[in-house]
Structure formats: C-alpha cells, structure tokens
C-alpha cells in the first residue's frame, strides 16, 4: 500500500517505473498461477507513460484482454500509466512460427482430426423409438449455425452408433461449409496436448481448438487418469462454451457415472444436453437386417440369436450381402445360422458375468477372486455381490463361491455396505445399474 501511495504522488516521475517493478506489483494483485500462465510468457516495456505488454500470440493476447485487463489497468493507474496489449510481430518470430510451430501444428492435427466418414450419415443411421431423441438432437446441432446444446453429450454402450452420429454431424456441417468443424478422439486430444508441451507449441494447440466453430470429441473417457489433459480439456470446453461455440462429446456412460473425473468436470459435461443412444438390442438388430433386404422372419430370427454390438452387426451385414451377391440366392433361416455361427450367442454363465463386470469396473478378475484387501478391489467385490444378488437367481452361498469361495456372512456384509453407500452416492447407483445390465437386470 505504501508503494501505491508513493507512486500516485509522483506521477510526474513515472519514468522511474520499470517493467520489473510493474510486474512485481501486478503479481501481488492477481492470482500467482494466473500471473505465471499469462503474464510471465509476455515481454514488456514502459515508454511515454505507457505499459506495453507484448503477448507471444493472439490466444494469450485475447485472454489477457478479456480476463485480466481490469487488474492490469488498476495497477498501471496506480503508477499513472496507461496500458496497451499487442502481439509479437518481429520478423524472426514470424520465421520461427512458419518453420517450426506451423509444421508442428500441421502434424498434430492431421493425425488427430480425421475428416468425417462420408459413409456414415443420418440417412443410413437406423432410428428407432429408443434413440430418436438422440438423433433429433444431433440433426439440430448439424443444421443450426449457432450452438444450440453445448455441450451435447451422447452416451451409450460400445457399438451403439455414437461415432456414426458424430460423423453424420461433421459431414453435414462440412457439406454446407458455413462452420469450421474439428473432430478428434479423446485419446488423440491427450496425445496431441502432451506432444505440444514437449514441442513447446502449446499455444498453437490452444489456438487451433479455439478457432473452430464446432468441436467434436469422440470418447472423452480416454482422458480418465490423465490429469493434465483433463484440465486442458476443461479449459477448452469453458472457453468454447463461453464463446457461444458448439461442443459435441461422446462417452460410454453418463457424466455422473464417469467416476475418473472430478465433480466440476462432470458438471460441465452435464451442463448442456445429455442424451443416450440405446444398446444394439434385438429390435434394432432386426430393423437393420430387414432394411438390408432380409425377409422379416429371417431378420427377426437372426437378431434374436446374434450376440455383439454395432461393430459386429456391420460384419454380419457384409457377410450376408457377400453371400447373396456371390450365389445369387436369398439368405434363408438355416443358411443364416450356418453363415453366422461365429457370432451366434451362447448361454452365459455367472462366471462370464463376473468377468464382464471386472472389465467394466477396471479390476483384474484374479484380484477379485483373491484375498487382496486393496480398497478398490474390495469395493468392486462388494458391488458384484450386490448386483449378483439383485439381478440373478444365485443364492448368497453361490455368490460367495463364485467370488473366491467367500462365506455367507461375508457376502451379506458386502451387500449391506453397498446398501448404505447408495443412500448418499448417486454415482455408485449409476455404476451398479451399469453392472446390472451386464447380468440382464437393473437396479
């Protein structure tokens, strides 16, 4: 406070104020992390009673102007100075940008931002009652020039058609040419962000993402466990949403069930419109097969005996079509069973349920059956006890035997623990429902 008062009284001597002195005072007036992220990368000088802040690129310049200018003006005013914010434009910097950063940026986004698959459109997506709401939302996003639901969060099991819908959105937007769309996978985002750090091209990475009108991220759950990438994604989403731009995201489950993300990130993902795409059930499979030209009774029979998701169905259609083209005959019921014997469902055992639940939770099957007492393993074991009790006809003794020869009392205790946790943990309820669906039930 003494420094501020002194400088106010010596406005006529502002020539004594240096850039370092100004930065020291500014650092005291704003968040330390914000100063390190946005002011420290800039160079500056003070001339003719004016603070000249020179940002390394437009992204930093715009962020300072929109977020930190009021604090900067206040500190500058205490010294009797005005403020300008500009972008570094020297010849040497332009050469560096052209020869290094532009090449890095090109390499990054050529690998992680594929052009939409033109074969996957809204016209060839099978719309049924169960997924009609999700399809309608995607069509609205594709046809509107403004952000209508941002973020639009689409979730569903693997192979239910999420990526197909993303390609349909991107294809429609690219065809009318009015908006710049950037489509990438969650894993691609993480890979490119880490690469940009190593190559010191982080601002190019940020600029590219924020320059698009529509950002499409396929499989955001790939960021779980990648703290730095998750934080960068959160900043990206906040900036794009604040700028009125469209964001579309997919994941295998609803935002509240993405337990690898913190509550704030989950809330941002859920802040727009959340829609689910139904699993590839028998009705959807029958509709797909019938539209491919199979007799309705054959399509219904095949749909009832085929296991697998939309990826499997794609292979089924190709095999059926190839056989018809090569032989010139229609596919009969018996012929279909012969051709598709590799994907015809087999009776599932309780052990199969446990293995699938282990995959869903992310624990090893052997760990669940072992005597390990690690917190995550115990929690998974108790969750499976609860689901098996409520979604199957297995007795408590049978459940205990299935999960590593545990006694009746241990199973009862595990079920009771989950019952108590359910009362205050909505995320746990979503997880349990996900596991129950593996067993053909619900919570």
N, C-alpha and C positions, 0 to 999 in steps of 0.2 A: 504494500500500500504506500510506503514511503517513496518507492521508486516511481509509482504512478503520479503521485502528487508533485514530485520534483520535476518530472518531465512536462507536466501540464503547465508549470510555471516558467518553463524555459523553451517555449515553442519557437522562439526566435533562434534557438541554438540546436535545432533538430539535426544539424549536420553532424553532431557528435554521436548520434544514434547509429549503431552498426547493425548489420544483418544478424550477427550472432546475438547481440543484445536483444533485438526484437524477437528472435526465436526463443531465447531463454524465457522472456516474459510470456510469449504465446504458449509455451509448454506448460507454464503454471496455470494457464487459463482454460486448458482443454484436456480431455482425456489423454493419458500418456500413450495408450495404444493407438488412438486416432492420430496423434501427432507423428508417431513413428511410421504409421502406414501411409499417411497422405501428405504431410508437410516435409518430413525428412528426405524423401526422394526428390524434392524440388530444389532448385538453386534460386538464389535471390540476391537482390542488392537494394540499396536505398539511395536514390538520387532525386534532387529537386523536390524535397519534401514528399516523396512518393515511395512506397514499398512495392517493388516489382517482384512478384512471385512467378517463377518460370517452371511450369509443370513438364514432366517428361513426355506426356501425350495427352490427347483430348479427354480420355476417360478420367484421368486424375484431375485435369482442369475442371471438367464439368462437375465432378463430385465435390471438389472444394467450393465451387461457386454455389452449389445447391445445398450443401450441408454445413460447411464451416465458415462461410463468408461473414456471417454476423459477428462471430467471435473474433475473427481476424480484424474486421473493421473497428471493433471496440478497442482492441489492443493498439491498433495503429492510431486511432483517435486519441488515445491517452498520450501518445508521443507527438500529436499534432501532424500526423501523416495521413495520406490517402493510400488506397490500395489498387493495384492492377494485377490480374492473373492472366498469364499468357502461356503459350505452348512453345516448347523449344523448337526452333526452326533453322538451326545452323546447317550449313552445307554438309559438314562432317556427320551430323546426326542423321540427315536425310540419306546419306550414303550407307550409314550403318543399318538404318531401317530397311533400305531397299535390298542390301546384300545379305543381311542376316535375318532380321526379325520377320520380314515378309516371307522368306523361304521357310522359316520355322513354322509360321502360321499356316502356310500352304500345306506343309507336310502334315501338320496336326489335323487340319480339318478335311483333308482329302481322305484320310483313313477313318475318321470317326463320324463324319457327317455324310452318310450314303444318300444318294438320290432315292426317292421313294420308288418302291417296287410297283411299276405300272400295271402289273398283272393283278394286283390286289386293290380292287375298287369297291365302292359302295354297291355297285350293281351286282357283283358276284359274291357279296357277303350274305350269308343266309340269315335273314332276320326272322325271328320268331317272337312270340309274346314275351318270353323271358329276357330277351336282350334288346327289345325295341326301344326302350328308354335310352340306353347307352348309344345305340345307333343314331337316334334322333339328335342327341346332344352333339355327337361327332359331326353330323351333317351341318348343324347350326354353326359350329366353330369353323368348318371349312368354307361355308358360304358367306359368313359375315366379315366385313372389313374391320370390325372392332373386336376387342376382347370381350366376349360375352360371358364365358365362365372361365375365370383364370385364378388358380389353375383348374383345368379339367382333369380329374384324377380317375383313371379307369383301372379297375382291378378285376381279377379272376384267375382261375386255375391255369396252369400251363396248357397251351394249345387250345384255348377257348376263342381265340381270334383277336386278341388285343393288338398285336403287331399289324394284323390285317387292317384294322380300323385306323391305326396311325398312318399306314401307307396310303390309305384312302384319303385321309385328311390332307396329307402332304401333297399327294397327287393332284387333288382338286385345287389347292392353293397355287401350286406351281403352274397349273394349266392356265389359270386366269392372269398370272403374272403381276398381280397388284400388291402382293406382300412377299417379303423375304422370309423364307422358312428355313430353319436349321434343325435337322433331325439327327440324333445321336443316341447311342445306348448309354446306360448308366455306367457300365464298365469303361466305355470309351471316354466319357467325361472325366472319370478318375484318372485314367491313363494319360490323357492329354494335359490335365491340370498338373500332375506330378512332372511330366516332361517339360511343361512350360516353366516350372520352378527351376529344374536343372539347367535349362537352356536360357534362363533369365529373360523369358518372353511372357511373363505372367500378364502384363498389361495388354499385350496383343491378344492373349486368350480371353481376357475380360472384355476387351473391345469387341471382339468377334461375336461373343454371345449376346452382348447388349445391343449390337447393331441389328439383330434380326427382329422381325415383327412377330414371328411365331417360333417358339422353341418347343421341340418335341423330344422328350426323354423316355426311351423305352427301357423299362426295368430299373427303376431308381433303387430297388432293394440291393443292387450290386454295390451301393455305397456304404452299406452297413459294415461297421468296423473300421471304416476309413475316415477318421475324424477330420483331417484337414480338407479332404474332398467334400465331405458333408457340409462343413462350414462354408466352403466356397459355393457350393450349390445353394445353400440357404441365402447367402448374399445375392447371388444371381437371381433367384426367384423373387426376393424382395424388391430388387431394382426393376425387374421387368414388370412385375405386377403394379408397382408404383408408377411406372411409365405408361400404364394402360396397354401393355402388350399381352399377347396370348401365350399361355404355357399349357402344354398337354403332357401328362405323365402317366405311366403305367406301372403296376406292381402286382405281385401275386395275391396280395391281400389288402384290406382296407387300411387307411393311415393309422388308425388306432391299434391295429394288430402288428404294425412294423416296430416291434419292440427294440430293435437295434438302434433306433433313432430317439433322441430326447423329445420331451413333451412339446417344446417350442416348434421343432421341425415338424412333428406330427400335426400340430395345429395349423401350420402354414399349408401343409399338403391338403388338409381338410377344409381350408377356408374358402375354396371355390365351389365347384360341383363335383361330388363323388358319385360315380356310377359303377355298377358291376355288370360284367358280361357272364352269362350263365355258363356253367360247365358243359362239355360236349356230352349231353345226356342222350338217351335213346331217341327222343323226339327230334332233337337237332340232327342227329346222325341219319335218321330216316328221311328227313327233309332234304338233306344234302344228297343222299343216294338217289332219291326219287327225281330230284332236279337234274341229276347226271344221266337219267334215262332208264333207270331200272324200274321194273314193274313194282307197283306199290307193295304187293305181298312179299316180294323178294327183298325190297329195301327194308321193310319192317322186320323181317327175319334176321337179316344181316345186322341191322342196328341193335338188335336185342342180344346178339352173341359176340359182338366185337368189343374188345377192351382197348382203351387208349384214347388219346386226345385228338385235337385237330390236326396235329402233325401226322399222326397215324392215319387219320381219315384221308389226308392228302395222298398218302401212299396207296391206300385202298382204292381210291378213285382212279389213280393212274394204272393200277394193276387190272382193274375191271375193264377200263377203257381199252387198254392194250390188248387184252384177250379178245374183246369184241371186234376190234379192228383187224387183228391177225386171223381170226377164224371166221368172221362174218356172222357169228351167232350171238343171240342174246344170252345173257347170263341167267341160268336157272338157279333155283334154290340149292340143289345138290352141287352144281358147279361152283357156286359162290362159297359153299362150305369147304370145298376142296382147294380153291384158289387162296382162300383167306385163313387157312388152318393155322398159319403162324401168328395171327392176331386174334383168333377166337379165344374168348375168355375162358379161364379155367377156374374151378372153385377156389376161393380164397380161404386160407387158414388163419387162425388167430395169430400165428407167428408172422404171417405176411402183414397183418395189421400193425403189429408192433414194429416191424422193420420200416414200414412206410411212415409211421409216426416218428420214429427216430430220424428219418431223413427230413421230415417237416420241421422238427424242433432243432435239429442240428447237433445231435449227440450220437455217439457210436453205439451200435446195437450191443456189442460186447460189454461196454461200460454199464449199460442199463441192467444187464444180467449179472454183472459182477457185484462185489461187495464194496465198491468205491462209494465214499461218502461226500464227494465233492458237491457243493451246493447246487450247481447247475444240473448234475446228474440226478441227484435226489429229487429235485423239483420235477424234472422230466419223468422220472419213475412214478411219482405221485400223480402227475397229470394223466399218465397212461392208465394207472389203476382206476382213477375216477371215470375216464372215458370208457374203458372196457366194462366197468360196472353198469354204466348208464346206457351204453349203445350196443351191448351184446347180451347173450343169454348165459355168459360164463358165470360160474359161481366164484365166490371170493377165494376159495381154495384153488380153483383152476387158474384164476388170475395170478395168485401168488406163485404158483408153479411155473406159469408162463414167463414171469418176470424175475427169474433167478431163484426159484424154489424158496420163496418167502412165505412165512406162515400167515394164517388167517388174521391174527391181531395186527401184523404189520400192514396188511392191505387196508384194514379198517382205519388204522391211524392215518395212512396216506390219503385216503378218501376224505376223512374228516378235516385234514389240513387244507385240502383244496376247497372244500365247502366253506371254510372260514375265510380263506383269502378271496373267494369270489364276491363276498359281500362288499369289498372295498376296492376291487381291482377289475375295472372294465376290460382292460387289455387281456387279462387272464381269461375272461369269458370268451373273447374273440378267438383266443388261441385254442381253447377247449372245443369250441364249435368247429374250428378248422380240423382238429384231430378227429372229432366225432364223424365228420363227413367221410374220412378215410374208412371208417368202420361201417359206413352206410347209415349212420344215425344222426342225431342232432342233440344239442344241449339246451 
